[in-house]
């Protein structure tokens, strides 16, 4: 089963329905229906998405219906943006970019600004930093990689390699966290 933004699912591990925000073969990000308030992420400006492995979700979910994301929800959550970028087992955040192996930066991010979340020496997330496109319309892969490399100054023994991963939204801006070649949830490429 492939999941589309807006799919409302019944899952075996929770009595409340969930609603898919974005999905690929590796991970699915979703919202949860809370009886007292409705969809949990409907009014937030800052949030880390609920996430699960897509393979697990396929084995534990039943599609109830599709409630397409509204224009405002699509603008806020940006399901069109990549879920992960620049994964490399061989690059190291605290080495100069010139010493990194070749990383495919031939991506264009059709977004004029993103929030990047570096990590501290024990792996905890630090304050998000907003990166804006030089052309005011879309970020290049090079702009994004250089900005991420510049802001990631801490070295953490838990982080092996490099990668950027979709986190959620920060102040209404799509956010990515910096980490290693495999994301913090342990989901691979």
C-alpha positions as CSV (number, residue, x, y, z in Angstrom):
1,X,0.0,0.0,0.0
2,X,1.3,3.4,-1.0
3,X,0.3,6.3,1.2
4,X,-0.8,9.8,-0.1
5,X,-1.0,13.1,1.8
6,X,-4.4,13.2,3.4
7,X,-4.9,9.4,3.8
8,X,-6.8,8.8,7.0
9,X,-5.8,5.4,8.5
10,X,-6.9,3.1,11.3
11,X,-3.8,1.6,12.9
12,X,-3.4,-1.5,15.1
13,X,-1.3,0.3,17.7
14,X,-3.7,3.3,18.5
15,X,-7.4,3.6,18.7
16,X,-7.3,7.1,17.2
17,X,-7.1,7.6,13.4
18,X,-4.0,9.1,11.9
19,X,-3.7,11.3,8.8
20,X,-0.7,11.0,6.5
21,X,1.2,14.3,5.8
22,X,3.9,12.8,3.6
23,X,5.3,9.4,2.8
24,X,8.0,7.6,0.9
25,X,9.2,4.0,0.9
26,X,11.2,4.6,4.1
27,X,9.2,6.8,6.4
28,X,5.7,8.2,6.8
29,X,5.0,11.4,8.7
30,X,1.5,11.8,10.1
31,X,-0.9,13.8,12.3
32,X,-3.0,12.3,15.1
33,X,-6.7,12.9,15.8
34,X,-7.2,14.1,19.3
35,X,-10.9,13.9,20.4
36,X,-10.7,17.2,22.4
37,X,-9.0,19.3,19.7
38,X,-9.2,17.6,16.3
39,X,-6.0,17.1,14.2
40,X,-3.1,17.8,16.5
41,X,-1.0,19.8,14.0
42,X,-3.8,21.9,12.6
43,X,-2.9,25.1,14.4
44,X,0.7,24.7,15.5
45,X,3.5,26.8,14.2
46,X,6.3,24.6,15.5
47,X,6.2,20.8,15.7
48,X,8.2,17.7,15.1
49,X,6.2,15.3,13.0
50,X,5.0,12.0,14.3
51,X,6.8,9.4,12.1
52,X,7.0,5.7,11.6
53,X,8.6,3.3,9.2
54,X,6.5,2.9,6.1
55,X,6.9,-0.9,6.0
56,X,5.6,-1.1,9.5
57,X,2.6,1.2,8.7
58,X,1.8,-1.0,5.6
59,X,1.5,-4.0,7.9
60,X,-0.5,-2.3,10.6
61,X,-2.9,0.2,8.9
62,X,-6.1,0.2,7.1
63,X,-7.1,3.1,4.8
64,X,-10.4,4.6,5.9
65,X,-10.6,7.5,3.4
66,X,-8.6,10.4,2.0
67,X,-9.2,13.9,3.3
68,X,-6.9,15.9,1.0
69,X,-4.7,18.5,2.6
70,X,-6.1,21.9,2.2
71,X,-4.2,24.6,0.4
72,X,-3.1,26.1,3.7
73,X,-2.0,22.7,5.0
74,X,0.1,22.0,1.9
75,X,1.7,25.5,2.3
76,X,2.5,24.8,6.0
77,X,3.7,21.2,5.8
78,X,5.2,21.2,2.2
79,X,4.8,17.5,1.4
80,X,6.5,18.2,-1.9
81,X,9.9,18.8,-0.2
82,X,12.5,16.0,0.1
83,X,12.3,14.0,3.3
84,X,16.1,13.5,3.5
85,X,19.2,15.1,1.8
86,X,22.9,14.6,1.4
87,X,23.3,11.3,3.2
88,X,26.9,10.1,3.3
89,X,28.6,7.5,5.3
90,X,32.0,9.0,4.6
91,X,31.6,12.7,5.2
92,X,32.1,14.2,8.6
93,X,30.4,17.4,9.8
94,X,33.5,18.9,11.5
95,X,35.9,18.3,8.5
96,X,36.2,21.0,5.8
97,X,33.8,20.5,2.8
98,X,36.9,20.3,0.5
99,X,37.8,17.0,2.4
100,X,34.3,15.5,1.9
101,X,33.7,12.8,-0.7
102,X,31.6,13.9,-3.6
103,X,27.9,14.5,-2.5
104,X,25.2,15.0,-5.0
105,X,24.1,18.6,-4.5
106,X,22.3,18.9,-7.8
107,X,19.0,19.4,-6.0
108,X,16.8,22.5,-6.1
109,X,14.5,23.1,-3.1
110,X,11.5,25.0,-4.3
111,X,11.3,26.9,-1.0
112,X,12.6,30.4,-0.2
113,X,13.6,29.5,3.3
114,X,14.1,26.5,5.6
115,X,14.9,26.1,9.3
116,X,17.9,23.9,9.9
117,X,18.4,22.3,13.3
118,X,22.1,21.5,14.2
119,X,22.9,19.2,17.1
120,X,25.0,19.7,20.2
121,X,27.9,17.6,21.5
122,X,25.6,15.1,23.2
123,X,23.2,15.0,20.2
124,X,20.5,17.2,21.5
125,X,18.9,19.6,19.0
126,X,20.1,23.2,19.1
127,X,18.1,26.3,18.2
128,X,16.9,26.3,14.6
129,X,18.7,28.6,12.1
130,X,16.7,30.0,9.2
131,X,18.4,29.7,5.8
132,X,17.1,31.9,3.0
133,X,17.6,31.5,-0.7
134,X,20.0,33.9,-2.3
135,X,17.6,34.4,-5.3
136,X,14.6,34.8,-2.9
137,X,12.7,31.9,-4.5
138,X,14.5,28.5,-4.2
139,X,17.5,27.1,-2.3
140,X,20.2,25.3,-4.2
141,X,21.7,22.2,-2.9
142,X,25.0,24.0,-2.5
143,X,23.5,26.8,-0.5
144,X,21.8,24.3,1.8
145,X,24.9,22.1,2.3
146,X,27.2,25.1,2.9
147,X,24.8,26.6,5.4
148,X,24.4,23.3,7.2
149,X,28.1,22.7,7.3
150,X,28.8,26.2,8.6
151,X,26.2,25.9,11.5
152,X,27.1,22.3,12.6
153,X,30.1,22.9,14.9
154,X,29.6,20.3,17.6
155,X,31.0,16.8,17.3
156,X,28.9,14.0,18.8
157,X,30.1,10.4,19.1
158,X,26.6,9.1,18.2
159,X,26.7,10.7,14.8
160,X,28.3,8.7,12.0
161,X,28.4,10.4,8.5
162,X,26.1,13.3,7.5
163,X,22.6,13.9,6.4
164,X,19.7,16.3,6.6
165,X,16.3,15.0,7.6
166,X,12.8,16.5,7.6
167,X,11.8,17.3,11.1
168,X,8.6,19.2,10.9
169,X,7.9,23.0,11.1
170,X,9.6,25.7,13.0
171,X,7.9,29.0,13.3
172,X,5.7,28.0,10.4
173,X,8.8,27.2,8.2
174,X,9.6,23.7,7.0
175,X,12.5,22.3,9.2
176,X,15.3,19.8,8.8
177,X,17.6,18.4,11.4
178,X,21.2,17.7,10.8
179,X,22.5,14.2,11.8
180,X,24.5,11.2,10.4
181,X,24.1,9.0,7.4
182,X,21.0,7.3,9.0
183,X,18.4,9.4,10.7
184,X,17.7,9.4,14.4
185,X,14.8,7.0,14.1
186,X,17.3,4.5,12.6
187,X,15.5,4.4,9.3
188,X,17.9,3.8,6.4
189,X,18.0,5.1,2.9
